[in-house]
Amino acid sequence: MSWVKWDDCLLPYDSGGLNIGSLRGKNLTLLGKWFWRAKTEPNSFWVTIIKSIYGANGLLPPTGLNGPKGQKFTRLFHLEEEPNIRVRDRVTWIDRDAIFTENWRRTPSGRTLDDLNSLKALLNAYVKQDKTMDSWVCNLAGNGLFTTKKLATIIDDKLICTGSSSNEEFMKNHLLPIKVSIFIWRVLRRRIPVRTELDKRGIDLDSVRCPLCDDDVETIDHTLFFCRHAMEIWDRVYKWWGLGTVSNLRINEAFRGKCNRSLSSLWSSIWQSIEWTCAYLIWNNRNQKVFSNSSWNGPTGLMEIQLKSFEWISCRIRNRKMDWLGWISDPWSCFV
C-alpha cells in the first residue's frame, strides 16, 4: 500500500520532500557532467574517440565566439553575406572593447534588429583577457566550478518542483538517524498505518480501537500521545528532564522542539531529538504489541528512550562529550 505519493518523496527538503530526486534528473545531470568535461578537457583520450566516431565536434553544439551566428541567431544568419563566417571573425577588439563589423544583405529591422541587439549585448558582456587562453566557467554555483549536485537541483526544480502543492520544509534532525526523521515526516502528513487510517483506505479490520488500551479508536494522536501507555512514557520523559507533568500534547507542537525553558540552538535540537525518539519508540512498541504480542512498561520504555537517545546523540554531536550517568540523572548537565 502506498502511503505517500512518490513525487512528494522526490521533492527536495525545502519543498517538503525527502530529497531523493528524479531518475531522469540524475541521468540528465550525468550527461551534463560529460558535456562539461568534453568542453574543459578537449584533449582527453575519450574525447578524441568520440570525435573520431561522431565528427570533429563530437555531436556537441558549438558555443561562444567560435560558433556560427546561425546556431542561435537564425534571422541574422540569413542576412549575412558570408553564411559560414563565425562570430569571432566579425569582432575586432580595441582596448578590450568589442567592435562588431556588419555585412548584411539588407539593414536589420523588427525582430532581426532585436537579435542583433542581443548579439551585441553578449559581446559587450564578454571580456577578452590579454595573453591568456580562453577557458570555460560554470556559473551555476556562483564560484565558476561545475558541480553535479547543483545541476541536479536545478534540473529537478524544473522537472518535479513546478506545480508542487507542498510548501512545508522537511524537518531533518541531524542528531538522529534519518529513519526517525522520515517517521516524523510521515506522522506530520498523517501517513502511518494506525487503524483509523487503514479503515479509511478500505482495509477490513476486526476493530479500529487502540490495540494497547482499548479505550478509544486508534488515531495517530491517540497512539502517540493520548493512549494511557503512551501518556505514561511521556510523563516519565518530562519528569526525567525536570519539566513537570505533560499535558495537552499535540503533534504539530510536540515535534517542533517546544519547551518551557529558553533554549539555545543546541539544546533545542537535543530536546527535539528526545521528543522524536520518544514517539518513534512508542510506535515501535505499538507494533510489537500488535504483531508479536509483547510490549514494555513505563520504566522499561523510559530506559530504552534514554539508551537510544544517548547512543544517537552522542555519536553525532560535535565538540561535546556526553556523560552517561549525567544523561540519565540530569540531562541538562550531562556534558563534560
C-alpha positions as CSV (number, residue, x, y, z in Angstrom):
1,M,0.0,0.0,0.0
2,S,1.3,3.4,-1.0
3,W,1.1,5.9,1.9
4,V,2.9,8.9,0.3
5,K,2.9,9.9,-3.4
6,W,6.2,9.1,-4.9
7,D,6.5,12.6,-6.5
8,D,6.3,14.0,-2.9
9,C,9.2,11.8,-1.9
10,L,11.3,13.1,-4.8
11,L,11.0,16.7,-3.8
12,P,13.9,18.5,-2.1
13,Y,13.9,19.1,1.6
14,D,12.9,22.8,1.3
15,S,9.8,21.7,-0.7
16,G,8.7,19.2,1.8
17,G,10.1,16.0,0.2
18,L,12.8,13.5,1.1
19,N,15.3,14.9,-1.5
20,I,15.5,11.7,-3.4
21,G,15.5,13.4,-6.8
22,S,14.2,12.0,-10.1
23,L,15.9,9.3,-12.1
24,R,15.6,11.4,-15.2
25,G,17.2,14.4,-13.5
26,K,20.1,12.3,-12.4
27,N,20.6,11.0,-15.9
28,L,20.5,14.5,-17.4
29,T,22.9,15.6,-14.7
30,L,25.4,12.9,-15.6
31,L,25.1,13.8,-19.3
32,G,25.7,17.4,-18.3
33,K,28.9,16.3,-16.5
34,W,30.2,14.6,-19.6
35,F,29.3,17.6,-21.7
36,W,31.3,19.8,-19.3
37,R,34.3,17.5,-19.3
38,A,34.3,17.4,-23.1
39,K,34.5,21.2,-23.1
40,T,37.1,21.6,-20.3
41,E,39.2,18.5,-21.3
42,P,39.2,18.7,-25.1
43,N,42.4,16.7,-25.5
44,S,41.3,13.7,-23.4
45,F,41.6,10.3,-24.9
46,W,37.8,9.6,-24.6
47,V,37.0,13.0,-26.3
48,T,39.3,12.0,-29.2
49,I,37.4,8.7,-29.6
50,I,34.0,10.5,-29.6
51,K,35.2,13.0,-32.2
52,S,36.6,10.2,-34.4
53,I,33.2,8.5,-34.4
54,Y,30.8,11.4,-34.5
55,G,32.9,14.1,-36.1
56,A,35.2,17.0,-35.1
57,N,32.6,18.5,-32.7
58,G,31.6,15.2,-31.2
59,L,27.9,16.0,-31.5
60,L,28.3,18.8,-29.0
61,P,26.8,22.1,-30.2
62,P,29.4,24.9,-30.8
63,T,29.1,27.8,-28.4
64,G,30.8,31.0,-27.5
65,L,32.6,33.3,-30.1
66,N,33.6,30.3,-32.2
67,G,30.0,29.4,-33.1
68,P,28.3,30.4,-36.3
69,K,25.7,33.1,-36.0
70,G,23.1,30.6,-37.4
71,Q,23.5,28.5,-34.3
72,K,21.4,30.9,-32.2
73,F,20.6,34.0,-34.3
74,T,18.8,32.4,-37.3
75,R,17.5,35.7,-38.7
76,L,20.9,37.3,-38.7
77,F,22.3,34.2,-40.3
78,H,20.0,34.6,-43.3
79,L,21.0,38.3,-43.7
80,E,24.8,37.6,-43.5
81,E,26.6,37.9,-46.8
82,E,29.0,35.1,-45.8
83,P,26.9,32.5,-44.1
84,N,29.8,30.3,-43.0
85,I,31.7,33.1,-41.2
86,R,32.0,32.9,-37.4
87,V,31.1,35.5,-34.8
88,R,34.7,35.9,-33.8
89,D,35.6,36.9,-37.4
90,R,33.2,39.8,-37.2
91,V,34.6,41.1,-33.9
92,T,37.6,43.5,-33.5
93,W,38.9,44.1,-30.1
94,I,40.2,47.6,-29.3
95,D,41.3,48.1,-25.7
96,R,39.1,45.2,-24.6
97,D,36.1,46.8,-26.3
98,A,34.3,44.6,-28.9
99,I,33.7,46.4,-32.2
100,F,31.2,44.4,-34.4
101,T,31.7,44.6,-38.2
102,E,28.4,44.2,-40.1
103,N,28.0,42.9,-43.6
104,W,24.2,42.4,-44.2
105,R,22.2,41.8,-47.4
106,R,19.9,44.5,-46.1
107,T,19.5,46.6,-42.9
108,P,18.2,44.6,-40.0
109,S,14.8,45.7,-38.7
110,G,12.0,44.4,-36.4
111,R,12.8,41.1,-34.7
112,T,16.0,40.8,-36.7
113,L,17.1,44.1,-35.1
114,D,16.3,42.7,-31.7
115,D,18.5,39.7,-32.5
116,L,21.3,42.0,-33.4
117,N,21.0,43.9,-30.2
118,S,21.0,40.7,-28.2
119,L,24.2,39.6,-30.0
120,K,25.9,42.9,-29.3
121,A,24.8,42.6,-25.6
122,L,26.5,39.2,-25.5
123,L,29.7,40.7,-27.0
124,N,29.7,43.5,-24.5
125,A,29.4,41.0,-21.6
126,Y,32.4,39.1,-23.0
127,V,35.7,40.2,-21.5
128,K,38.7,39.3,-23.6
129,Q,41.8,38.6,-21.4
130,D,45.1,39.5,-22.9
131,K,47.8,36.8,-23.2
132,T,45.6,34.2,-21.6
133,M,43.8,31.2,-23.0
134,D,40.1,31.1,-23.1
135,S,38.5,28.8,-20.5
136,W,35.1,27.6,-19.6
137,V,33.5,28.9,-16.4
138,C,30.3,27.4,-14.8
139,N,28.0,29.9,-13.2
140,L,25.6,27.5,-11.6
141,A,27.1,27.7,-8.2
142,G,28.5,31.2,-8.4
143,N,32.1,30.1,-7.9
144,G,32.9,29.1,-11.5
145,L,33.1,25.4,-10.7
146,F,30.8,22.7,-12.1
147,T,29.1,20.5,-9.5
148,T,26.6,17.7,-10.3
149,K,24.8,18.4,-7.1
150,K,23.9,22.0,-8.1
151,L,23.0,20.9,-11.7
152,A,20.8,18.1,-10.3
153,T,19.0,20.6,-8.0
154,I,18.3,22.9,-10.9
155,I,17.0,20.2,-13.2
156,D,14.8,18.6,-10.6
157,D,13.4,22.1,-9.7
158,K,12.2,22.2,-13.3
159,L,11.1,18.6,-13.6
160,I,9.3,17.9,-10.3
161,C,9.0,21.1,-8.2
162,T,7.0,23.0,-10.7
163,G,3.4,23.0,-9.6
164,S,4.1,21.3,-6.3
165,S,1.4,22.0,-3.7
166,S,3.7,21.2,-0.7
167,N,5.3,24.3,0.9
168,E,6.3,22.8,4.3
169,E,10.0,22.2,4.6
170,F,11.1,18.7,5.6
171,M,12.4,18.8,9.2
172,K,15.6,16.7,9.4
173,N,17.2,16.4,12.8
174,H,20.9,15.8,12.3
175,L,21.3,14.3,15.8
176,L,19.1,11.3,14.9
177,P,19.2,8.6,12.2
178,I,17.3,9.5,9.0
179,K,14.8,6.8,9.6
180,V,13.5,8.7,12.7
181,S,13.2,12.0,10.7
182,I,11.3,10.1,7.9
183,F,8.9,8.6,10.5
184,I,8.2,12.1,11.9
185,W,7.7,13.4,8.3
186,R,5.1,10.7,7.8
187,V,3.4,11.4,11.1
188,L,3.0,15.1,10.2
189,R,1.5,14.1,6.9
190,R,-0.9,11.7,8.7
191,R,0.6,8.8,6.8
192,I,1.3,5.9,9.3
193,P,-0.9,2.8,9.4
194,V,-3.0,3.3,12.5
195,R,-6.3,1.5,12.4
196,T,-8.5,4.5,11.6
197,E,-6.2,5.3,8.6
198,L,-6.3,1.7,7.4
199,D,-10.1,1.7,7.7
200,K,-10.3,4.9,5.5
201,R,-8.4,3.0,2.8
202,G,-10.8,0.1,2.8
203,I,-8.8,-2.4,4.9
204,D,-11.2,-4.8,6.6
205,L,-10.3,-4.8,10.3
206,D,-12.0,-6.6,13.2
207,S,-11.8,-3.4,15.2
208,V,-10.5,0.2,15.0
209,R,-9.9,0.5,18.7
210,C,-6.5,1.0,20.2
211,P,-4.7,-2.4,20.5
212,L,-2.8,-1.2,23.6
213,C,-5.5,0.3,25.8
214,D,-8.8,-0.4,24.0
215,D,-10.1,2.8,25.5
216,D,-10.7,4.7,22.2
217,V,-10.3,4.4,18.4
218,E,-6.7,4.3,17.2
219,T,-5.8,7.6,15.6
220,I,-2.3,8.9,15.2
221,D,-2.8,11.4,18.1
222,H,-4.2,8.7,20.4
223,T,-1.4,6.2,19.6
224,L,1.5,8.6,20.1
225,F,0.1,10.8,22.9
226,F,-3.3,10.0,24.5
227,C,-3.2,6.3,24.9
228,R,-2.6,5.7,28.7
229,H,0.5,3.6,27.9
230,A,1.9,6.4,25.7
231,M,1.0,9.1,28.3
232,E,2.9,7.2,31.0
233,I,6.0,7.2,28.8
234,W,5.7,11.0,28.1
235,D,5.2,11.7,31.8
236,R,8.3,9.8,32.7
237,V,10.3,11.6,30.0
238,Y,9.1,15.0,31.1
239,K,10.0,14.2,34.7
240,W,13.4,13.0,33.6
241,W,14.0,16.4,32.1
242,G,12.6,18.2,35.1
243,L,9.7,19.6,33.1
244,G,6.9,18.5,35.4
245,T,3.8,16.7,34.1
246,V,2.9,16.5,30.5
247,S,-0.5,17.8,29.4
248,N,-2.3,18.7,26.1
249,L,0.3,17.4,23.7
250,R,-0.3,18.0,20.1
251,I,1.6,16.6,17.1
252,N,2.4,20.0,15.5
253,E,3.7,21.4,18.8
254,A,5.5,18.4,20.3
255,F,7.6,17.7,17.2
256,R,8.9,21.2,16.8
257,G,11.0,21.4,19.9
258,K,8.6,23.3,22.2
259,C,9.8,23.6,25.7
260,N,9.1,25.8,28.8
261,R,12.8,26.8,29.0
262,S,14.6,29.4,26.9
263,L,16.8,27.0,24.9
264,S,19.9,27.6,22.8
265,S,20.1,26.2,19.3
266,L,21.9,23.1,20.6
267,W,19.5,22.3,23.4
268,S,16.5,23.0,21.2
269,S,17.8,20.3,18.8
270,I,18.5,17.9,21.7
271,W,15.1,18.3,23.2
272,Q,13.5,17.8,19.7
273,S,15.6,14.7,19.4
274,I,14.1,13.4,22.7
275,E,10.5,14.0,21.6
276,W,11.1,12.4,18.2
277,T,12.9,9.4,19.8
278,C,10.0,9.0,22.3
279,A,7.4,9.0,19.5
280,Y,9.4,6.6,17.3
281,L,9.9,4.1,20.1
282,I,6.2,4.4,21.2
283,W,5.3,3.5,17.6
284,N,7.7,0.5,17.7
285,N,6.2,-0.6,21.0
286,R,2.7,-0.5,19.4
287,N,3.9,-2.7,16.5
288,Q,5.5,-5.2,18.9
289,K,2.2,-5.5,20.7
290,V,0.2,-5.9,17.5
291,F,2.4,-8.3,15.7
292,S,4.3,-10.1,18.5
293,N,2.0,-9.6,21.5
294,S,4.8,-8.1,23.5
295,S,5.2,-4.6,25.0
296,W,7.2,-2.6,27.5
297,N,6.0,-0.9,30.7
298,G,6.8,2.6,31.8
299,P,10.2,2.1,33.4
300,T,11.4,-0.2,30.5
301,G,10.2,2.4,27.9
302,L,12.0,5.2,29.6
303,M,15.2,3.2,29.8
304,E,15.1,2.4,26.1
305,I,14.5,6.1,25.2
306,Q,17.4,7.1,27.4
307,L,19.7,4.4,25.8
308,K,18.7,5.1,22.2
309,S,18.8,8.9,22.5
310,F,22.2,8.8,24.3
311,E,23.6,6.4,21.6
312,W,22.3,8.5,18.7
313,I,23.0,12.0,20.0
314,S,26.5,11.2,21.5
315,C,27.6,9.7,18.1
316,R,26.5,12.8,16.2
317,I,27.1,15.8,18.4
318,R,30.4,17.6,17.8
319,N,32.9,19.1,20.2
320,R,31.0,17.7,23.1
321,K,31.4,14.7,25.3
322,M,28.3,13.3,27.0
323,D,28.4,11.5,30.3
324,W,26.0,8.6,30.6
325,L,25.4,8.9,34.4
326,G,24.7,12.6,33.9
327,W,22.4,11.9,31.0
328,I,20.1,9.6,33.0
329,S,20.2,11.7,36.2
330,D,20.2,15.3,34.9
331,P,20.5,15.7,31.1
332,W,20.8,19.5,31.3
333,S,24.3,18.9,32.9
334,C,25.4,15.8,31.1
335,F,28.2,17.4,29.1
336,V,31.8,17.1,30.5
